Amino acid sequence: MSKTNKKSVISSLFAASLLSTSFIAPTLIPYSNSANSSSVAQAAPRARRTPLQITPQKRSYSRGEEIQLTGKSSPNAPVEIIQMYKHQYTGRRVREVLSNTQANSQGIINFTYQIPLEEFKDNIRIAFRSQGRSQRVRIPLGRPTPPPNPQPPNNPSQTPIAPRPTEPGPVTKPELQFPLTISSPDTKVKSKSYMQSDVTLSTTPSGGLLYSKTRIWSINYLNGFTGGVEVVLLDENDNFLFITNLRKYGVNGRWIPGAPDSRTETWNETIPTDVMTRVKKIAIYHRHTPKSRLTELFSDMKKLVDFVKPLVQLLS
């Protein structure tokens, strides 16, 4: 047999083998390992957490409004009701537990929630936590809208006619109601040094009495200070009617012994009758009144000389 015939015979046999193997179907062997089947079941994706339901459903809610929150858990499962909000003044997230309850026999959780009236509680969220899982919802708060501007009438004939101006009559201003109490804010009189006063002005048979409670404190560790307070009574045109005597009070630094770093003093002053009939405003002034230790030293030396001088003359 020639080489050409041998090659043709080998090629035909190889093609026949390929055709025969292509029709052989693979045999599938069932594998029933219970441990592996359970691990496959655990690898399935978890169900998505469902949010709480709000009744009634609205786009936004107002403060003080009561709403119904509904969630779902296991029957008779313990539930923790949690309120979360952002504090507008501090910027921190606050978490508060409102109640500890349980689901009913069908696993339904119902909770009546009143939206807080406090304006600083913003971005409010409520969560139901039960058996290691939680359902939560955000409470959308409505913002107050300004009233619309009134539109003028389209018909010029219906435009209201302004009344003719009349002669101005006497203007009466309400009288002040005594006792009158005002409070000043915490006033920074120098670095790390503060003062605050509460003043009450009341009437007496002989005129008036001004009573004040003044607090002075320092947050400096080493340096104290001396602060002064004055109260000014003014008329309706801001003219000075009466100024109290300057009261001075001193405190030490926090780490300095001998005197406190904070103190509260009460004082009063009598007000004349003619001032009480015209007073319309009260002003409180706090200021730094440094105390000269050198002046105190000279004053003490003068007192000592005045005391010793007669004795010297008597002995001589």
SEDOVEX-362886 format. One line per 8 residues: number of its first residue (from 0); for each residue y, x, z of N, C-alpha, C, O. Coordinates in steps of 0.02 Angstrom, whole numbers, padded with zeros to 5 digits. Atoms other than C-alpha are relative to their C-alpha. Last residue first. Layout:
// SEDOVEX-362886
NUM> Y/X/Z/Y/X/Z/Y/X/Z/Y/X/Z  ... $
***
This chain:
// SEDOVEX-362886
315> -00053/-00051/00002/05652/00459/06139/00056/-00018/00050/00105/00019/00055  00024/-00061/-00032/05502/00353/06187/00054/00054/00002/00055/00095/00048  00010/00013/-00071/05592/00191/06149/-00023/00062/00037/00000/00075/00093  -00066/00003/-00033/05661/00254/05985/-00008/-00011/00075/00031/00014/00115  -00028/-00069/-00001/05487/00309/05931/00068/00000/00035/00083/00045/00074  00035/-00038/-00050/05415/00141/05981/00027/00070/00006/00032/00098/00061  -00024/00017/-00068/05548/00047/05885/-00035/00040/00054/-00003/00056/00105  -00069/-00021/-00012/05506/00149/05727/00026/-00022/00068/00057/00020/00102 $
307> -00002/-00062/-00039/05315/00126/05736/00072/00019/00019/00082/00050/00071  00032/00009/-00065/05310/-00057/05683/00008/00062/00044/00017/00057/00105  -00040/00047/-00039/05438/-00045/05543/-00030/-00011/00069/00006/-00026/00117  -00062/-00033/-00021/05351/00113/05481/00042/-00046/00043/00069/-00025/00094  00017/-00049/-00052/05181/00026/05479/00062/00036/00026/00069/00047/00086  00015/00036/-00061/05251/-00125/05388/-00016/00049/00056/00004/00039/00114  -00063/00024/-00027/05330/-00010/05259/-00011/-00038/00065/00027/-00031/00113  -00034/-00057/-00030/05164/00082/05235/00067/-00022/00031/00085/00002/00085 $
299> 00034/-00015/-00064/05073/-00085/05208/00035/00059/00035/00041/00058/00096  -00016/00054/-00048/05201/-00138/05077/-00032/00014/00067/00000/00004/00119  -00069/-00009/-00023/05189/00030/04989/00019/-00053/00052/00053/-00038/00101  -00001/-00059/-00042/04998/00014/04981/00070/00012/00027/00078/00026/00087  00029/00017/-00065/05007/-00165/04919/00003/00060/00048/00016/00052/00107  -00050/00041/-00036/05128/-00113/04782/-00027/-00020/00069/00011/-00021/00117  -00051/-00045/-00024/05007/00025/04731/00054/-00037/00040/00078/-00013/00090  00023/-00029/-00063/04864/-00101/04720/00051/00049/00030/00053/00058/00091 $
291> -00018/-00070/-00007/04961/-00199/04589/-00024/00025/00068/00003/00005/00119  -00028/-00014/-00065/04871/-00363/04556/00012/00075/00008/-00034/00114/-00003  00025/-00060/-00033/04842/-00415/04378/00038/00015/00064/00099/00006/00068  -00055/-00023/-00043/04889/-00595/04340/-00024/00062/00037/-00043/00058/00096  00019/-00059/-00038/04779/-00647/04193/00061/00024/00039/00114/00038/00010  -00020/-00065/00027/04825/-00821/04138/-00023/00055/00047/-00036/00045/00106  00037/-00055/-00032/04776/-01003/04156/00021/00066/-00031/00031/00069/-00092  -00007/-00067/00027/04898/-01143/04112/-00041/00048/00043/-00032/00052/00104 $
283> 00029/-00049/-00046/04861/-01328/04137/00003/00068/-00033/-00019/00076/-00090  00026/-00060/00032/04970/-01459/04051/-00024/00049/00053/00008/00057/00105  00018/-00052/-00048/05004/-01638/04107/-00030/00058/-00040/-00071/00048/-00084  00052/-00047/00021/05093/-01771/04004/-00011/00052/00055/00033/00064/00096  00043/00029/00052/05196/-01928/04031/-00058/00045/-00019/-00108/00022/-00046  00053/-00042/00025/05298/-01892/04189/-00043/-00039/-00050/-00062/-00096/-00038  -00012/-00022/00069/05457/-01992/04205/-00057/00040/-00030/-00056/00054/-00090  -00021/00056/00042/05431/-02099/04361/00009/00020/-00073/00010/-00024/-00116 $
275> 00055/00047/00010/05328/-01964/04447/00019/-00058/-00045/-00023/-00084/-00081  00046/-00029/00049/05465/-01835/04422/-00056/-00048/-00016/-00076/-00055/-00073  -00032/00005/00066/05596/-01944/04509/-00044/00031/-00055/-00039/00011/-00112  00005/00068/00027/05475/-01967/04656/00031/-00005/-00069/00004/-00039/-00113  -00056/00045/-00016/05451/-01782/04690/-00006/-00068/-00035/-00041/-00074/-00085  -00041/00011/00060/05275/-01704/04673/00058/-00048/00020/00045/-00099/00052  -00036/00064/-00001/05184/-01631/04824/00047/-00004/-00059/00081/00045/-00076  -00072/-00008/-00003/05060/-01489/04790/00033/-00069/-00005/00010/-00113/-00041 $
267> -00039/00059/00016/04874/-01468/04808/00073/00015/00007/00093/00065/00038  -00070/-00004/-00022/04741/-01333/04814/00036/-00063/-00020/00013/-00099/-00064  -00036/00063/00004/04553/-01314/04797/00070/00009/00027/00080/00044/00077  -00053/00012/-00048/04467/-01148/04761/00032/-00068/-00013/00040/-00089/-00070  -00033/00064/00014/04302/-01109/04676/00049/-00015/00056/00031/-00015/00115  -00025/00039/-00057/04232/-00932/04672/00035/-00062/-00025/00059/-00065/-00081  -00019/00069/00018/04131/-00819/04559/00022/-00035/00063/-00008/-00028/00116  -00022/-00001/00070/04100/-00630/04559/00019/-00069/-00024/00041/-00076/-00081 $
259> 00044/00031/00050/04096/-00630/04749/00027/00008/-00071/00086/00023/-00081  -00029/00065/00020/04186/-00503/04857/-00045/-00030/-00053/-00078/00007/-00090  -00062/00012/-00036/04132/-00347/04952/00033/-00066/-00015/00065/-00096/00029  00004/00038/-00063/03999/-00282/04836/00069/-00010/00030/00119/00018/00007  -00046/-00029/-00049/04026/-00234/04652/-00005/-00041/00064/00008/-00101/00063  00034/-00051/-00038/03877/-00268/04537/00042/00030/00057/00019/00074/00092  00064/00024/-00025/03939/-00434/04471/-00035/00051/00045/-00068/00033/00093  00053/-00002/00049/04119/-00378/04455/-00067/-00019/00032/-00073/-00022/00094 $
251> 00026/-00066/00017/04242/-00434/04587/-00049/-00005/-00059/-00067/-00059/-00081  00073/-00008/-00007/04344/-00593/04600/-00018/00071/-00019/00020/00105/-00054  00034/-00059/00027/04529/-00631/04625/-00074/-00001/00013/-00097/-00029/00063  00066/-00009/-00031/04631/-00789/04648/-00035/00058/-00035/-00032/00065/-00096  00038/-00058/00023/04815/-00816/04614/-00065/00005/00039/-00066/-00002/00100  00055/-00017/-00045/04906/-00983/04628/-00041/00056/-00031/-00060/00053/-00089  00055/-00039/00029/05075/-00995/04542/-00051/00015/00054/-00035/00044/00106  -00001/-00071/-00018/05183/-01132/04617/-00062/00035/-00029/-00115/00004/-00036 $
243> 00027/-00017/-00066/05182/-01295/04523/00007/00075/00013/00019/00114/-00032  00050/-00053/00006/05297/-01329/04377/-00023/00018/00070/00017/00033/00114  00021/-00031/-00063/05396/-01491/04363/-00053/00052/-00015/-00097/00041/-00057  -00026/00036/-00058/05492/-01588/04232/-00016/00036/00065/00024/00035/00112  00029/-00017/-00064/05470/-01479/04078/00035/-00039/00055/00096/-00038/00061  -00045/-00037/-00042/05521/-01569/03919/-00032/00012/00068/-00065/-00032/00096  00027/-00066/-00017/05380/-01619/03804/00050/00043/00037/00048/00105/00033  -00026/-00047/00049/05477/-01767/03732/-00020/00072/00013/00009/00118/-00015 $
235> 00025/00020/00066/05372/-01896/03826/00025/00045/-00056/-00006/00046/-00109  -00018/00068/00019/05403/-01805/03990/-00026/-00014/-00070/-00063/00026/-00098  -00048/00007/00054/05311/-01651/04053/00016/-00073/-00012/-00023/-00117/00007  -00009/00070/00015/05219/-01596/04210/00056/-00008/-00050/00109/00022/-00041  -00066/00020/00023/05160/-01415/04214/-00001/-00075/-00015/-00046/-00100/-00048  00002/00066/00031/05011/-01350/04314/00071/-00022/-00014/00115/-00018/00029  -00060/00041/-00009/04995/-01165/04354/-00010/-00066/-00036/-00044/-00069/-00088  00000/00067/00028/04842/-01054/04375/00065/-00034/00018/00089/-00029/00075 $
227> -00048/00048/-00028/04828/-00867/04404/-00003/-00066/-00036/-00022/-00069/-00095  -00027/00050/00046/04686/-00744/04379/00046/-00048/00035/00039/-00061/00095  -00039/00050/-00037/04641/-00583/04467/00031/-00047/-00051/00066/-00026/-00097  -00067/00014/00024/04504/-00475/04391/00033/-00050/00048/00000/-00080/00090  -00022/00068/-00016/04334/-00397/04421/00070/-00011/-00028/00093/00028/-00070  -00071/00016/-00009/04263/-00244/04335/00010/-00074/00018/-00018/-00118/-00015  -00037/-00047/-00041/04087/-00176/04357/00070/-00024/00017/00093/-00016/00074  00040/-00029/-00054/03957/-00299/04292/00040/00043/00048/00023/00048/00107 $
219> 00001/-00072/00007/04076/-00408/04192/-00038/00030/00059/-00030/00007/00115  00067/-00019/00022/04029/-00591/04193/-00004/00074/-00015/-00053/00098/-00044  00004/-00059/00043/04182/-00639/04295/-00073/00013/-00017/-00117/00008/00026  00061/-00040/-00001/04222/-00805/04377/00004/00056/-00051/00041/00052/-00100  -00014/-00064/00032/04366/-00920/04426/-00062/00043/00005/-00093/00047/00059  00056/-00047/-00002/04351/-01104/04469/00018/00062/-00039/00045/00058/-00094  -00001/-00055/00049/04503/-01210/04508/-00060/00045/00012/-00074/00066/00069  00059/-00041/-00017/04502/-01380/04595/-00007/00052/-00055/-00021/00035/-00113 $
211> 00034/-00040/00051/04672/-01465/04587/-00059/00037/00030/-00057/00058/00088  00058/-00033/-00030/04765/-01602/04680/-00038/00036/-00055/-00049/00008/-00109  00040/-00032/00051/04940/-01658/04630/-00055/00040/00035/-00041/00085/00075  00040/-00056/-00025/05018/-01781/04750/-00042/00026/-00058/-00078/-00012/-00091  00064/-00011/00030/05157/-01904/04709/-00034/00061/00030/-00003/00101/00064  -00005/-00029/00068/05315/-01983/04775/-00068/00007/-00032/-00097/-00043/-00053  -00058/-00045/00004/05341/-02025/04960/00008/00032/-00069/00051/00075/-00077  -00062/00034/-00020/05229/-02179/04965/00062/00044/-00006/00117/00018/-00016 $
203> -00002/00007/-00073/05098/-02082/04866/00063/-00037/00019/00109/-00042/-00023  -00063/00020/-00032/05050/-02082/04682/-00010/-00006/00075/-00064/-00020/00100  00001/00067/-00029/04906/-01984/04605/00066/-00014/00034/00104/00032/00051  -00068/00018/-00020/04888/-01833/04491/-00001/-00072/00024/-00019/-00117/-00014  -00009/00072/-00012/04713/-01759/04478/00070/-00012/00026/00091/00019/00076  -00063/00020/-00032/04681/-01586/04404/00003/-00076/00004/-00013/-00110/-00044  -00002/00073/00002/04514/-01503/04362/00060/-00023/00041/00067/-00004/00099  -00031/00041/-00052/04528/-01317/04326/-00008/-00074/-00016/-00007/-00094/-00074 $
195> 00004/00071/00018/04432/-01181/04232/00027/-00041/00058/00015/-00025/00117  -00027/00046/-00050/04448/-00991/04230/-00007/-00072/-00027/-00007/-00083/-00087  -00011/00070/00018/04357/-00850/04139/00029/-00038/00059/00021/-00020/00117  -00031/00029/-00059/04340/-00660/04133/00024/-00071/-00018/00057/-00081/-00069  00053/00019/-00046/04224/-00570/04012/00026/-00029/00065/-00005/-00023/00117  00068/-00013/00020/04373/-00490/03923/-00050/-00015/00056/-00046/00013/00110  00007/-00069/00022/04532/-00575/03977/-00074/00011/-00017/-00114/-00036/-00013  -00065/-00030/-00014/04596/-00751/04016/00002/00075/-00016/00055/00103/-00028 $
187> 00010/-00073/-00003/04450/-00839/03933/00068/00033/00009/00108/00035/-00038  -00051/-00041/00032/04475/-01024/03973/-00014/00074/00011/-00025/00095/00068  00008/-00068/-00027/04328/-01139/04009/00045/00047/-00039/00036/00058/-00099  00062/-00034/00021/04399/-01306/03954/-00005/00067/00036/00041/00090/00069  -00010/-00051/00051/04533/-01394/04057/-00067/00028/-00022/-00116/00025/00016  00039/-00060/-00011/04503/-01556/04149/00012/00048/-00057/00014/00028/-00116  00014/-00039/00060/04619/-01705/04166/-00039/00062/00020/-00035/00085/00077  00041/-00060/-00007/04634/-01841/04298/-00011/00032/-00068/-00028/-00002/-00116 $
179> 00013/-00028/00066/04769/-01975/04315/-00036/00066/00009/-00012/00110/00044  -00001/-00073/00007/04772/-02079/04475/-00021/00022/-00071/-00064/-00009/-00103  00017/-00049/-00051/04871/-02170/04414/-00057/-00027/00042/-00063/-00088/00052  00038/00030/-00055/04885/-02269/04253/-00021/00055/00048/-00057/00101/00030  00060/-00036/-00021/05020/-02204/04139/-00032/-00036/00059/00002/-00064/00102  -00010/-00044/-00058/05141/-02332/04070/-00067/00034/00017/-00121/00007/00004  00038/00017/-00061/05116/-02403/03898/00012/00051/00055/00018/00111/00041  00058/-00043/-00006/05256/-02373/03775/-00036/-00016/00064/-00005/-00031/00115 $
171> 00023/-00007/-00069/05378/-02509/03728/-00063/00043/-00001/-00110/00030/-00039  00069/-00024/-00002/05473/-02496/03565/-00019/00012/00073/00014/00050/00108  00013/-00052/-00051/05631/-02602/03559/-00075/00017/00001/-00117/-00027/00000  -00008/00022/-00069/05650/-02699/03398/-00014/00057/00048/-00034/00111/00027  00049/-00026/-00049/05675/-02631/03224/00017/-00022/00070/00075/-00018/00092  -00032/-00047/-00045/05779/-02747/03114/-00051/00025/00051/-00087/-00016/00081  -00042/00032/-00051/05672/-02828/02983/00030/00054/00044/00011/00113/00041  -00003/-00033/-00066/05598/-02758/02824/00050/-00036/00046/00102/-00060/00024 $
163> -00063/-00037/-00006/05566/-02885/02686/00004/00032/00070/-00014/00001/00120  -00054/00035/-00035/05384/-02933/02671/00062/00044/00006/00058/00105/00007  -00011/-00028/-00067/05280/-02848/02536/00057/-00037/00034/00107/-00053/00002  -00068/-00027/-00007/05237/-02962/02392/00009/00024/00071/-00004/-00012/00119  -00039/00025/-00057/05051/-02986/02362/00068/00036/00004/00073/00096/-00009  -00016/-00056/-00044/04992/-02949/02184/00042/-00025/00059/00094/-00056/00048  00030/00010/-00065/04919/-03109/02112/00015/00057/00049/-00010/00057/00105  -00032/00057/-00032/05038/-03111/01963/-00027/-00013/00070/00006/-00045/00110 $
155> -00063/-00018/-00034/04984/-02935/01920/00033/-00057/00036/00069/-00047/00085  -00053/00044/00024/04805/-02994/01887/00065/00019/00035/00069/00012/00096  -00013/-00011/00071/04684/-02850/01907/00059/-00041/-00025/00095/-00020/-00071  00017/00056/00045/04691/-02851/02097/00021/00015/-00072/00072/00048/-00085  -00056/00047/00010/04701/-02681/02183/-00021/-00056/-00047/-00064/-00046/-00090  -00025/-00001/00068/04534/-02604/02235/00058/-00049/-00008/00054/-00105/00018  -00015/00065/00030/04502/-02573/02419/00031/00007/-00068/00076/00048/-00078  -00071/00013/00004/04428/-02402/02453/00014/-00068/-00032/-00017/-00085/-00082 $
147> -00031/-00009/00066/04245/-02408/02497/00074/-00016/00003/00097/-00057/00042  -00012/00064/00033/04195/-02386/02680/00034/00011/-00067/00074/00057/-00074  -00068/00026/-00012/04131/-02212/02722/00010/-00067/-00036/-00020/-00078/-00089  -00041/-00004/00061/03942/-02190/02721/00069/-00028/00014/00075/-00079/00048  -00051/00052/00006/03846/-02153/02880/00043/00012/-00061/00065/00068/-00074  -00066/-00028/-00018/03695/-02042/02846/00052/-00055/-00007/00050/-00093/-00055  -00056/00016/00044/03522/-02119/02848/00064/00029/00025/00075/00033/00086  -00058/00030/-00033/03380/-02033/02939/00055/-00012/-00051/00070/00031/-00093 $
139> -00064/-00011/00036/03214/-02001/02854/00056/-00038/00033/00053/-00099/00041  -00041/00061/-00004/03075/-01994/02985/00065/00013/-00037/00107/00051/-00013  -00070/-00015/-00011/02949/-01859/02935/00040/-00065/-00002/00029/-00107/-00046  -00044/00032/00048/02765/-01900/02954/00071/00020/00020/00087/00029/00079  -00072/-00001/-00015/02619/-01819/03041/00039/-00033/-00055/00015/-00043/-00111  -00033/00037/00053/02431/-01830/03058/00074/-00004/00017/00091/-00018/00074  -00063/00034/-00011/02344/-01700/03164/00021/-00036/-00063/00008/-00013/-00119  -00035/00014/00063/02169/-01631/03183/00064/-00040/00015/00069/-00073/00067 $
131> -00015/-00060/00036/02087/-01546/03333/00035/-00010/-00067/00051/00039/-00100  00061/-00036/00017/02006/-01704/03398/00014/00061/-00044/-00023/00073/-00092  00062/00026/-00029/02168/-01804/03395/-00058/00041/-00026/-00065/00051/-00087  00049/-00053/-00004/02350/-01757/03364/-00061/-00026/00037/-00057/-00048/00094  00056/00025/-00040/02467/-01894/03302/-00053/00055/00000/-00080/00071/-00053  00068/-00021/00015/02629/-01812/03240/-00048/-00035/00049/-00033/-00041/00108  00046/00027/-00050/02808/-01875/03228/-00070/00019/-00022/-00088/00014/-00080  00069/00010/00023/02943/-01778/03134/-00042/-00024/00059/-00033/-00002/00115 $
123> 00050/00023/-00049/03132/-01781/03158/-00067/-00010/-00035/-00071/-00037/-00090  00063/-00019/00033/03246/-01675/03047/-00059/-00018/00045/-00099/00025/00063  00002/00008/00073/03392/-01696/03168/-00068/00023/-00026/-00105/00059/00008  00071/00000/00020/03414/-01720/03355/-00004/-00017/-00074/00007/-00074/-00094  00023/-00069/00010/03595/-01669/03388/-00074/00004/-00019/-00097/00057/-00038  -00016/-00026/00066/03656/-01847/03355/-00027/00070/-00012/-00038/00090/-00069  -00036/-00063/-00004/03567/-01918/03507/00010/00029/-00070/-00038/00037/-00108  -00071/00011/00012/03519/-02100/03475/00040/00065/-00001/00095/00067/-00027 $
115> -00048/-00021/-00051/03335/-02059/03457/00072/-00014/-00021/00089/-00010/-00079  -00034/-00060/00026/03228/-02163/03337/00055/00019/00050/00094/-00024/00071  -00072/00012/00008/03124/-02286/03438/00034/00065/-00020/00027/00116/00014  -00044/-00058/-00009/02936/-02272/03411/00072/-00022/-00012/00088/-00055/-00061  -00068/00024/00012/02803/-02408/03431/00048/00057/00019/00048/00080/00075  -00050/-00025/-00047/02630/-02329/03416/00068/-00025/-00021/00089/-00017/-00079  -00064/00033/00009/02471/-02395/03335/00047/00024/00055/00029/00028/00113  -00050/-00020/-00050/02314/-02289/03316/00065/-00034/-00018/00091/-00025/-00073 $
107> -00069/00009/00021/02164/-02364/03225/00046/00019/00058/00034/00001/00115  -00029/-00065/00015/01989/-02294/03259/00073/-00003/-00023/00099/00045/-00049  00006/-00013/00072/01904/-02464/03245/00030/00067/-00019/00029/00085/-00078  00071/-00002/00018/01871/-02473/03434/-00011/00012/-00074/-00064/00035/-00094  00039/00060/-00018/02053/-02430/03470/-00072/00008/-00025/-00092/00061/-00049  00010/00047/00055/02128/-02256/03465/-00041/-00060/00024/-00076/-00056/00075  00064/-00006/00035/02183/-02171/03624/-00003/-00052/-00055/00031/-00103/-00053  00033/00065/00007/02344/-02133/03718/-00068/00010/-00033/-00093/00066/-00034 $
99> 00072/-00014/00008/02445/-01984/03778/-00036/-00066/00001/-00035/-00101/00052  00049/00042/-00033/02633/-02007/03753/-00070/00028/-00012/-00082/00064/-00060  -00026/00066/-00018/02796/-01928/03698/-00050/-00041/00040/-00031/-00075/00088  00056/00047/-00003/02747/-01744/03697/00027/-00066/00025/00051/-00071/00082  00005/00040/-00061/02901/-01643/03646/-00061/-00047/-00006/-00073/-00076/-00059  00062/00039/00002/02922/-01502/03519/-00009/-00035/00068/-00009/-00002/00120  00020/00024/-00066/03094/-01428/03485/-00062/-00044/-00008/-00066/-00085/-00054  00045/00056/00005/03137/-01323/03332/-00026/-00018/00069/-00048/00027/00106 $
91> 00071/-00010/-00014/03287/-01212/03360/-00040/-00064/-00010/-00013/-00119/-00006  00037/-00017/00060/03457/-01217/03276/-00074/00009/00011/-00109/00030/-00036  00034/-00064/-00008/03546/-01209/03444/-00037/00022/-00063/-00052/00081/-00070  -00044/-00048/-00033/03677/-01345/03416/-00032/00069/00005/00002/00119/-00005  -00056/-00020/00042/03585/-01448/03284/00044/00053/00032/00074/00093/-00004  -00060/00006/-00042/03420/-01450/03380/00060/00027/-00040/00061/00085/-00058  -00041/-00060/00002/03283/-01474/03250/00063/-00013/00040/00099/-00062/00027  -00066/00006/00031/03153/-01607/03289/00035/00067/00002/00015/00112/00038 $
83> -00028/-00065/00017/02971/-01629/03339/00067/-00011/-00036/00072/-00056/-00078  -00064/00005/00036/02895/-01779/03428/00027/00071/-00011/00029/00111/00036  -00045/-00057/-00004/02711/-01776/03479/00062/-00013/-00042/00057/-00037/-00099  -00058/00016/00042/02593/-01921/03517/00053/00053/00011/00075/00063/00067  -00062/-00026/-00028/02426/-01856/03585/00057/-00013/-00050/00054/00008/-00107  -00052/-00017/00048/02271/-01958/03544/00062/00024/00038/00080/-00005/00090  -00066/-00013/-00031/02106/-01978/03637/00050/00025/-00052/00032/00063/-00097  -00014/-00071/-00008/01966/-02051/03528/00067/00010/00034/00114/-00028/00021 $
75> -00013/-00015/-00071/01915/-02232/03558/00013/00074/00013/00002/00099/00068  -00006/00055/-00048/01846/-02245/03380/00007/00026/00072/-00031/00070/00094  00065/00026/-00019/01879/-02087/03277/00008/-00057/00051/00059/-00058/00086  00041/-00052/-00030/02052/-02066/03204/-00069/-00030/00014/-00086/-00083/-00011  00071/00014/-00004/02178/-02164/03101/-00036/00060/00029/-00021/00118/00012  00043/-00054/00021/02367/-02178/03102/-00073/-00019/00010/-00088/-00075/00030  00071/00015/00002/02500/-02312/03115/-00038/00059/-00027/-00020/00087/-00079  00037/-00054/00031/02683/-02292/03164/-00075/-00014/00007/-00098/-00033/00061 $
67> 00071/00000/-00019/02789/-02447/03199/-00035/00055/-00039/-00032/00057/-00100  00046/00002/00056/02979/-02429/03194/-00071/00003/00028/-00082/00023/00085  00070/-00004/-00019/03119/-02463/03317/-00044/-00008/-00062/-00034/-00053/-00103  00045/00049/00031/03298/-02423/03266/-00072/00011/00022/-00094/00068/00030  00011/00057/-00045/03409/-02327/03387/-00047/-00052/-00028/-00066/-00098/00008  00015/-00020/-00069/03471/-02211/03251/-00003/-00061/00046/00036/-00108/00039  -00059/-00014/-00042/03463/-02282/03076/-00021/00017/00070/-00076/00000/00091  -00003/00038/-00062/03319/-02271/02954/00061/00021/00040/00084/00078/00035 $
59> -00030/-00035/-00056/03305/-02213/02774/00005/-00048/00059/00003/-00109/00050  -00019/-00066/00023/03210/-02257/02615/00031/00042/00056/00023/00103/00057  -00068/-00002/00025/03122/-02400/02701/00016/00071/-00024/-00020/00119/-00007  -00010/-00056/00045/02943/-02449/02743/00070/-00005/-00031/00086/-00052/-00066  -00004/00016/00072/02939/-02566/02892/00013/00063/-00042/00041/00112/-00017  -00016/00070/00012/02821/-02505/02960/00063/-00017/00038/00067/-00005/00098  -00059/00026/-00035/02784/-02319/02943/00010/-00073/-00020/00008/-00089/-00080  -00032/00056/00035/02611/-02253/02895/00056/-00027/00044/00048/-00036/00104 $
51> -00007/00062/-00038/02557/-02082/02956/00036/-00052/-00041/00075/-00036/-00086  -00058/00007/-00044/02510/-01950/02829/-00002/-00065/00038/-00040/-00110/00022  -00039/00060/00018/02334/-01921/02762/00058/-00006/00048/00050/00005/00108  -00026/00035/-00059/02264/-01745/02772/00045/-00057/-00020/00091/-00049/-00059  -00071/-00012/-00012/02171/-01699/02612/00024/-00042/00059/00004/-00100/00066  -00042/00056/00021/01982/-01702/02622/00073/00014/00018/00086/00045/00070  -00015/00049/-00052/01901/-01534/02639/00046/-00054/-00026/00086/-00044/-00072  -00069/00003/-00023/01836/-01443/02484/00010/-00056/00051/-00018/-00110/00044 $
43> -00038/00049/00038/01647/-01421/02477/00071/-00004/00027/00081/00006/00086  -00049/-00033/00042/01585/-01259/02555/00041/-00048/-00042/00088/-00027/-00076  -00058/-00019/-00040/01501/-01356/02694/00054/00033/-00042/00113/00031/-00024  -00037/00061/-00018/01387/-01444/02568/00061/00018/00042/00114/-00014/00035  -00036/00023/00060/01337/-01277/02493/00041/-00062/00016/00096/-00069/-00009  -00058/-00044/00009/01296/-01212/02667/00039/-00019/-00062/00100/-00012/-00062  -00052/00019/-00047/01188/-01366/02697/00061/00044/-00007/00118/00021/00000  -00031/00063/00022/01092/-01336/02536/00054/-00022/00048/00104/-00050/00026 $
35> -00047/-00013/00054/01065/-01155/02583/00033/-00063/-00024/00092/-00063/-00041  -00057/-00038/-00027/00989/-01200/02751/00052/00013/-00053/00112/00007/-00041  -00047/00045/-00035/00881/-01338/02676/00060/00038/00026/00115/00010/00026  -00014/-00032/-00065/00799/-01222/02548/00053/-00041/00035/00110/-00046/00012  -00017/00049/-00053/00734/-01335/02412/00006/00034/00067/-00030/00017/00114  -00008/-00041/-00060/00727/-01231/02253/00028/-00045/00055/00084/-00070/00049  -00043/00029/-00052/00658/-01320/02100/00000/00043/00063/-00052/00070/00083  00038/00005/-00063/00584/-01203/01968/00047/-00029/00053/00097/00002/00069 $
27> -00043/00005/-00058/00655/-01230/01794/-00042/-00011/00062/-00082/-00057/00065  00030/00042/-00053/00544/-01169/01649/00046/00003/00061/00060/00058/00086  00010/-00031/-00066/00638/-01101/01501/-00025/-00050/00051/-00008/-00109/00049  -00049/00024/-00049/00606/-01184/01332/-00011/00033/00067/-00069/00043/00087  00030/00003/-00067/00509/-01082/01199/00055/-00020/00050/00103/00017/00058  00019/00069/-00017/00574/-01129/01028/-00032/-00006/00068/-00054/-00060/00087  -00059/00042/-00006/00670/-00968/01002/-00016/-00071/00019/00028/-00107/00044  -00029/-00005/-00067/00514/-00865/01039/00061/-00045/00009/00076/-00065/00065 $
19> 00046/00028/-00050/00420/-00927/00885/00030/00003/00070/00020/-00044/00109  00002/00073/00006/00565/-00900/00768/-00044/-00031/00053/-00028/-00084/00080  -00063/00027/-00024/00593/-00722/00831/00000/-00076/-00003/00024/-00109/00043  00001/-00004/-00074/00409/-00680/00810/00065/-00028/00029/00063/-00062/00081  00044/00053/-00026/00410/-00745/00630/-00002/00001/00076/-00004/-00052/00107  -00035/00064/00005/00563/-00638/00591/-00041/-00057/00027/-00016/-00102/00059  -00053/00000/-00051/00475/-00483/00657/00039/-00065/-00001/00057/-00091/00051  00031/00010/-00066/00316/-00521/00552/00053/-00003/00056/00046/-00044/00101 $
11> 00022/00070/-00004/00420/-00545/00393/-00032/-00015/00068/-00021/-00068/00097  -00059/00044/-00007/00513/-00381/00420/-00020/-00072/00008/00010/-00108/00048  -00025/-00007/-00069/00349/-00285/00449/00059/-00046/00012/00065/-00075/00066  00047/00033/-00045/00272/-00354/00286/00025/00003/00072/00021/-00047/00108  -00007/00072/00008/00428/-00311/00185/-00045/-00038/00047/-00027/-00089/00075  -00063/00022/-00031/00431/-00132/00254/00009/-00076/-00004/00032/-00106/00043  00006/-00003/-00074/00246/-00105/00213/00063/-00025/00034/00058/-00063/00082  00039/00058/-00021/00271/-00169/00033/-00008/00000/00077/-00005/-00052/00108 $
3> -00041/00060/00008/00411/-00043/00004/-00036/-00062/00025/-00006/-00104/00058  -00047/00004/-00057/00310/00101/00076/00043/-00062/-00005/00060/-00091/00047  -00060/-00040/00005/00169/00068/-00048/00046/-00010/00060/00038/-00057/00098  -00059/00044/00000/00000/00000/00000/00061/00045/00000/00065/00094/00037 $
***
